[in-house]
Amino acid sequence: MLHEIKGSTVTLDDVASLVLASAAAARAFAPDVRAGTRRLLRAGVRLGAESLIAQHQPAVRPDAARLDEAGGSR
C-alpha cells in the first residue's frame, strides 16, 4: 500500500499500470505531436522569411552613387 485516501488504497500495481498506460499513450501520440510541431515551426519560418523579404531594402553605398554621377569607374 503506497497511499490511503479515505478508505481507498493505491497499490504498486495501480501506479505501475498508470505509468505503463502513460508510456503507451506517449509512444502512440509522439509522432503526431512531432509532426505538428515541425509543421508549426516551418510555417513560422516561412512567415518570418516573407516579412523579412517585404522589409528588405537594398543598401546603397554613398561612394558608389557619387562615382555613378561623376561618370567615373574604377
C-alpha positions, -999 to +999 in steps of 0.1 A: +000+000+000+015+033-011-012+058-001-046+058+015-074+083+007-105+077+029-107+040+025-093+036-010-058+025-014-033+030-042-011-001-047+021-005-066+002-023-093-020+007-098+010+030-101+027+006-125-004+003-147-007+041-147+029+045-157+026+019-185-006+035-198+011+069-199+041+055-217+019+038-243-001+070-248+031+090-252+045+065-277+013+064-297+009+102-299+046+113-301+049+111-339+018+132-343+030+158-318+064+159-335+049+163-370+026+191-357+054+209-341+075+207-373+047+220-393+041+249-370+079+257-370+080+256-408+050+279-410+067+303-386+099+303-406+080+309-438+061+338-423+093+353-409+111+350-442+082+367-460+082+396-436+120+400-439+118+400-477+090+425-475+110+448-453+143+444-472+156+474-489+190+471-507+217+491-491+233+518-513+268+528-507+273+566-508+306+564-527+290+542-554+264+569-561+290+596-564+310+576-588+280+570-610+271+607-610+306+617-619+308+592-647+339+576-633+347+540-629+373+520-611 
